[in-house]
Amino acid sequence: SCRRRARSTTPVRGPIYLNPDRERLLISLSESEADISQITKQLSSVKDILIKLKL
């Protein structure tokens, strides 16, 4: 039973970073991060305009 357990853990020990799904997820995460920073910049500029209009 020990030998069978060792064989089943072999794929887990393999390099995770070669997983295409994980790579795709990382790429989409970095892209959404860039989108979020763009939105944040736009929101801050809109806030500045609103503050100026109030004054």
C-alpha beads as a LAMMPS data file, in Angstrom:
LAMMPS data file: protein, C-alpha beads

55 atoms
54 bonds

1 atom types
1 bond types

-500.0 500.0 xlo xhi
-500.0 500.0 ylo yhi
-500.0 500.0 zlo zhi

Masses

1 110.0

Atoms # bond

1 1 1 0.000 0.000 0.000
2 1 1 2.930 2.324 0.713
3 1 1 4.322 1.807 -2.791
4 1 1 0.935 2.593 -4.347
5 1 1 0.643 5.800 -2.297
6 1 1 4.112 6.940 -3.408
7 1 1 3.183 6.410 -7.057
8 1 1 -0.011 8.474 -6.706
9 1 1 1.901 11.461 -5.272
10 1 1 4.340 11.577 -8.227
11 1 1 2.260 13.973 -10.437
12 1 1 1.730 16.306 -7.474
13 1 1 5.503 16.580 -7.036
14 1 1 5.869 17.680 -10.669
15 1 1 6.460 21.371 -11.466
16 1 1 3.171 23.189 -10.890
17 1 1 4.244 26.246 -12.918
18 1 1 4.127 24.152 -16.123
19 1 1 0.355 23.741 -15.637
20 1 1 -1.194 25.644 -18.607
21 1 1 -4.399 26.376 -16.676
22 1 1 -2.424 27.960 -13.845
23 1 1 -0.356 29.988 -16.323
24 1 1 -3.542 31.206 -18.015
25 1 1 -4.983 32.149 -14.626
26 1 1 -1.840 34.112 -13.728
27 1 1 -1.963 35.954 -17.065
28 1 1 -5.642 36.852 -16.627
29 1 1 -4.950 37.963 -13.041
30 1 1 -2.133 40.290 -14.136
31 1 1 -4.328 41.670 -16.930
32 1 1 -7.214 42.355 -14.542
33 1 1 -4.732 43.981 -12.149
34 1 1 -3.724 46.387 -14.932
35 1 1 -7.401 47.071 -15.656
36 1 1 -8.051 47.792 -11.977
37 1 1 -5.157 50.272 -11.817
38 1 1 -6.524 52.051 -14.906
39 1 1 -10.010 52.249 -13.344
40 1 1 -8.525 53.529 -10.081
41 1 1 -6.661 56.291 -11.938
42 1 1 -9.830 57.302 -13.787
43 1 1 -11.837 57.314 -10.551
44 1 1 -9.296 59.515 -8.774
45 1 1 -9.316 62.011 -11.663
46 1 1 -13.131 62.059 -11.619
47 1 1 -13.012 62.697 -7.868
48 1 1 -10.635 65.632 -8.454
49 1 1 -13.034 67.128 -11.008
50 1 1 -15.974 66.755 -8.602
51 1 1 -14.023 68.458 -5.813
52 1 1 -13.155 71.360 -8.138
53 1 1 -16.788 71.697 -9.226
54 1 1 -17.953 71.833 -5.596
55 1 1 -15.507 74.648 -4.878

Bonds

1 1 1 2
2 1 2 3
3 1 3 4
4 1 4 5
5 1 5 6
6 1 6 7
7 1 7 8
8 1 8 9
9 1 9 10
10 1 10 11
11 1 11 12
12 1 12 13
13 1 13 14
14 1 14 15
15 1 15 16
16 1 16 17
17 1 17 18
18 1 18 19
19 1 19 20
20 1 20 21
21 1 21 22
22 1 22 23
23 1 23 24
24 1 24 25
25 1 25 26
26 1 26 27
27 1 27 28
28 1 28 29
29 1 29 30
30 1 30 31
31 1 31 32
32 1 32 33
33 1 33 34
34 1 34 35
35 1 35 36
36 1 36 37
37 1 37 38
38 1 38 39
39 1 39 40
40 1 40 41
41 1 41 42
42 1 42 43
43 1 43 44
44 1 44 45
45 1 45 46
46 1 46 47
47 1 47 48
48 1 48 49
49 1 49 50
50 1 50 51
51 1 51 52
52 1 52 53
53 1 53 54
54 1 54 55
